[in-house]
Structure formats: structure tokens, C-alpha cells
Amino acid sequence: MTMNILPQRRLFCISMLAALVCLGVLAGCTFALNEQPSTLPQPTATLVPSATPLPRGGNLTIRLTNDIPELRPWQPRSRSEEQVTWLLYNGLVRLDEQLRPQPDLASDWQSSTDGRVLTFTLRSDITWHDGEAFSAEDVRFTLNSLRALPITSTALLSNLQRISAVSAPTTSTVVISLTERFAPMLTHLTMPILPRHLLEGRDLNTVNFWDVAVGTGPFKLDNRVPEQSIVLSGFETYHRGAPMLERVAFVFAPSPDVALAALQDEDLLLAELPWNVHRQAETLENARTGFYAENGFYFLGFNLREGRPFADAAVRQALARAINLPRLVEAVTDGQGIPISNSALPGSWADLSSPPPGEANLEGARGLLTEAGWILPPGATIRQREGVPLSGSLFVRGDDARRVAAADRIAEVAASIGIDISVQRADFDTVILSRYAPPYDFDMVLGSWANGAGDANYTDYVYYDPDDFALFHSSQINLGVADTRITRNFVAFNDPAYDNQAQAARQLYDLDARIEAMQQTQVRINELLPYLYLWVDRIPVVLNSRVTTLDGPVNLDSPVYLQNIERWYLQ
């Protein structure tokens, strides 16, 4: 074990040293085969004289899990890139701890009566990191530049095509015209606004933003050493107040074991860690651990097309009643999973359904099947209706032990109420992926959806919106060979009541009204069960106990816990 970790320890210490040199702290590391990295002296707080002194000063060190060779502010491809971008840039809108849209560079906004024109009033106290004045022209430039990029499979660039025009009638006013009213556009407007004076005339696809990392965020780029560290310094004229921290250093520490040791030694003060080391992290006396929900979920999807065994809603409902979902999720995920009953991120404003019941109802499940005409013949173990046995196949990725375990448990429970489920362990690329497309040859799929909007391979939070129209609206059902659209309603769910409320939910800018419509969509999904929702994974976050905020303890259970970092300080 020691021989495997030592090179990673050496790499971390080199990265830490690079960061500390940039922070202006003298430190050194020496190595021997059985040595741990030396404990590095902590930065001293520098107090700014004030009539009512605030606890200013200090440096925050954050684990960097992977290098960021190319920075693309609007397209975070990793958690590290997303967090760095949050500190450097702002959007017209930002998301609060419950992921509700709130004003940021904009002080407020209004929508026209028909919802197709959004007018934003900008704050007057904003400057770029290089001292240049910020204006509505920067917003217009950013939106038009991103709209001009090649349309990819990402939701962000695709949905920006709903913008028909952007104008800046005054230096503090931006008017965005849409092709249709579209409430999720507000969360897309969390995209970082870029400096026109540095980028006009350039192809954004060819720009590495490390070369022009100028934003309006609470911290500005101080120094970057590839594969070692990224050091940011406080932006004193930040529009929500000068940061309390002097600097933030992201330190390259890809090994979780090395990160744990660094947290213990207080060389790192903040780190996100994999689940398999969270119990060790919880033993750290100088830190506290929180858990936020991953932006993606696992589900059991039923083929609802005519002739399929689970096209009968009573069969789906019976199976759901028979499963003790919290117990199943606890067992197959080793406690990492959060049992869910809707597609919204747990803890977000759109998580509106009651939690799954904590017990199975086998008798109720059997009763539902009997009422629906699925009878268990004498001496048989599989129910029948009109001579047709109640049986089906369940496709699951064979390379994912947790999914396989969940599928096996579901099949076992199903057998106890007279449903025969054959678990088909298969390769995703060569077998399962084709089940999401015509001719939709499946009965059930144990799958997952990732909800990233900026990049197809990362589940970002910056653009989070709970709209599940694409999953369940009847317009998103593929109509056959001639239908060349890429659609996600692969289970063929078709319910007019859901359609009406889902359409309303994506057209309502008022959050309270949108919540009401979205709650109705969740009720319909829970009644008709095109999916049996399973779980969302939790991500552990460890923070040194000396780090707090003017608003109280940092909320580590929110994925956007950095949203008020300008108010963080070291005790």
C-alpha cells in the first residue's frame, strides 16, 4: 500500500509547494520511503482596519481532482472546472442553495405578457477583473457568440437556439427575445458572461480561457501551474462584497488517500471524496462531512407499448408496492444512494414528492394483480391472464455490480407476488443502448440519466433545471423509422394530464406557479409509473472546522455550497 501511494504523496507535496509559493508562504517538503508529507505552516490572517473589523484574510486550499488544461467557462467538463468557473465568472442569474434562480449580474428581470421577451436590468456596480467597465454589450456579445457556436448534443447550446434576438438598448438593459416562452431559459442564463473587450472578433472554440481568464467573479486568476495548482486572489471590488478570504488555491491531489492525509494535516481545507473513503473522512477530528446529491438518477423503465407485460399499469403499481425501496437502495449502494420518488434533485426546489415508503406491501401488491385479472393458477408460481404468463426481461449493465444487485433483488421480489422477471446482464454499448431506440425491444431497463447541460459527459449544476418534458411528454415519443429525431421518451409514456401540466411548467416564469404545475406532473408519474425511480448517489464533502461564513456554517449538503464564498473566512 505504501509503495503505491508514495508517488502520489510526492506529487501532492509538489503541487502544494507550488500553491504555497504563489500564496507567498515559505514551505518545503522532504521525502524518505516511510515519511508522510510535512505539515505545512498555515497562512496568517491579515486584518483590514475597520470601524467594525471583519475577519478578513487567510487562504483556502481545495482539492483539485483532475487537471484543467483548457478552460471553457460555459462548458464545465468536470467538477473542478465548474468550481473554478464559479469563482471567476458570473451570469445574469445564479442559483441559490435550493437551485432557485436568483439575480446576479442582473438586479431583476421582467417578462412580456406573452412570455417571449425577457428584459434584464443590470447592476451598476460591476467591473471586470482588469478594471474595465461591465455593460449590457458584454451580455449581448456573450449570448450571440455562444448562439453562433456549432449546435452540439448539449442542452445549453441547443436551447440557446430558442433565442431569436438579443439587444442592449442601454448600458444597463438587456432584452432577450425568444421563439417561444421557455422557463428553463432562466437557468441557462447562469452561463458566465464573457469580456467583449478581450474576445470580440475571436472564435470562442479556439480560445483557451486560461489565456484570458478575466471575469467578474469574487476571485481572479493569480497563478496556474499545470497539473499542480490554480491560485486565485480576492477581487476587492466584487459586487456582492470584497471576499473575506485573501486567496483560494486549488491543489492537484488525484489520490483520495493522499487527500485524506492532507485534510488531516490541514494542508487541504476542503475536498470532495469518493464514497469508498467517506467513513475515514468522518473520523477526522478537525473537519466535518456533508453530502450533496449527484445530478443524475437511476430508474427502472417499463416499456408501455401494446403487448408488453408492463403496459398494464396495475402490474407496475403492484411491483412498486412489493419493493421496500429504502432497504433495497441501502443494500445495493452501501448507503450512498438516496431513495427517490421523482426526477428532481433531492433537496432542490423541485423535489416535491413524498419520500418512497419504508416498507413493502406484498398483500396489497397481490391484490392489485388479482383485481387486474392476473390470476395465480393452483400449484403455479407465475400469474396468468387469459393464458398469457406474467413474465418479462430486465436488461441491466453487466459491468455495474450495484445495478446487477438491484436487478436481482427486484426479480426476487417480483417472484414473491407471481411475476417472472428474467435479468439480462448485457453490455451497454452493444446491447442495451439499442433498446433506447426503435424497435424498442425490451420489457424493462434498469438505467440512469445524467442531467448535465453544458457538456454531455459531465453532470453540471450551474444550469440545473428540473424540466422532465423530454422524458415523458407524448410529443417526445419516436413515431417510427421515418422519425429521425433524437427522443428520450423511450418507454412511450402518453398521458394527456401529464402533457398539460408539463407544458405549463416549462412556460411559467413565476416560480410558485411553476412549482404548482410541476407538483401535478410528479403526481401523475407516481400514479402511472412509467419509471420506478430508484436512487441518486451522494457525494461526500469534507471541510475543515475552522472554515465558516458570515451566514453561519457552510451548507455542504447543497451542490452549490460555494455560492457565498465571498463571505467565507477562517476562524
URJO-V28987 format. One record per backbone hydrogen bond with DSSP energy under -0.5 kcal/mol. NH is the residue of the N-H (numbers start at 1). CO is the residue of the C=O. Records with the same first field share a line. If there is no record, write none. Layout:
NH: CO  CO
This chain:
5: 1
6: 2
7: 3
8: 5
9: 5
10: 6
11: 7
12: 8
13: 9
14: 10
15: 11
16: 12
17: 13
18: 14
19: 15
20: 16
21: 17
22: 18
23: 19
24: 20  21
25: 20
35: 32
47: 45
49: 47
53: 50
56: 54
57: 244
58: 44
60: 247
61: 59
62: 249
63: 270
64: 251
65: 63
72: 70
75: 72
82: 78
83: 79
84: 80
85: 81
86: 82
87: 83
88: 84
89: 85
92: 189
93: 189
94: 102
96: 100
99: 96
102: 94
104: 92
105: 91
106: 92
107: 121
108: 121
110: 119
112: 117
115: 112
118: 176
119: 110
120: 118  174
121: 108
122: 120  172
123: 105
128: 132
129: 215
131: 128
134: 126
136: 171
138: 135
139: 135
140: 136
141: 137
142: 138
143: 139
144: 140
145: 141
146: 142
147: 143
148: 144
149: 146
156: 453
158: 154
159: 155
160: 156
161: 158
162: 159
163: 160
164: 162  177
165: 177
167: 175
170: 173
173: 170
174: 120
175: 167
176: 118  174
177: 165  175
178: 116
179: 162
183: 506
185: 182
186: 183
187: 184
188: 184
189: 185
190: 187
191: 188
193: 90
196: 194
198: 195
199: 195
200: 196
202: 199
204: 202
206: 203
207: 204
209: 71  207
211: 208
213: 210
214: 212
215: 213
217: 88
219: 87
220: 233
221: 213
222: 231
223: 231
225: 229
226: 224
228: 225
229: 225
230: 250
231: 223
232: 230  248
233: 220
234: 246
235: 218
236: 234
238: 235
241: 238
244: 566
246: 58
247: 58
248: 232
249: 60
250: 230  248
251: 62  249
252: 228
253: 64
259: 255
260: 256
261: 257
262: 258
263: 259
264: 260
265: 261
266: 262  263
267: 262
268: 262
269: 61
270: 61
271: 542
273: 540
277: 274
278: 275
281: 277
282: 278
283: 280
284: 281
287: 284
288: 543
290: 541
292: 539
294: 537
296: 294
297: 449
298: 535
299: 447
300: 532
301: 299  445
302: 530
303: 443
304: 302  491
308: 305
311: 308
312: 309
313: 311
315: 312
316: 312
317: 313
318: 314
319: 315
320: 316
321: 317
322: 318
323: 319  320
325: 323
326: 357
328: 324
329: 325
330: 326
331: 327
332: 328
333: 329
334: 330
335: 330
336: 333
338: 536
339: 337
340: 534
348: 345
349: 98
351: 348
352: 350
361: 321
365: 361
366: 362
367: 363
368: 364
369: 365
370: 366
371: 367
372: 368
373: 370
374: 369
375: 373  384
377: 375
380: 377
383: 418
384: 375
385: 388
388: 385
389: 387
390: 383
391: 389
392: 420
394: 422
395: 444
396: 424
398: 426
400: 397
401: 399
404: 400
405: 401
406: 402
407: 403
408: 404
409: 405
410: 406
411: 407
412: 408
413: 409
414: 410
415: 411
416: 412  413
417: 413  414
418: 415
419: 414
420: 390
421: 419
422: 392  420
423: 421
424: 394  422
425: 423
426: 396  424
431: 427
432: 427
433: 428
435: 432
436: 433
437: 434
440: 437
442: 440
444: 393
445: 301
446: 395
447: 299  445
449: 297
451: 295
455: 458
458: 455
460: 458
464: 461
471: 468
472: 468
473: 469
476: 473
477: 474
483: 480
484: 482
487: 485
488: 470
489: 476
490: 488
492: 489
499: 495
500: 496
501: 497
502: 498
503: 499
504: 500
505: 501
506: 502
507: 504
508: 504
509: 507
514: 510
515: 511
516: 512
517: 513
518: 514
519: 515
520: 516
521: 517
522: 518
523: 519
524: 520
525: 521
526: 522
527: 523
528: 524
529: 525
532: 300
533: 531
534: 298
535: 298
536: 338
538: 336
539: 292
540: 273  538
541: 290
542: 271
543: 288
544: 269
545: 286
547: 544
548: 546  569
549: 552
550: 567
552: 549
556: 554
558: 555
561: 558
563: 560
564: 561
565: 562
567: 564
568: 565
569: 548
570: 57
571: 546
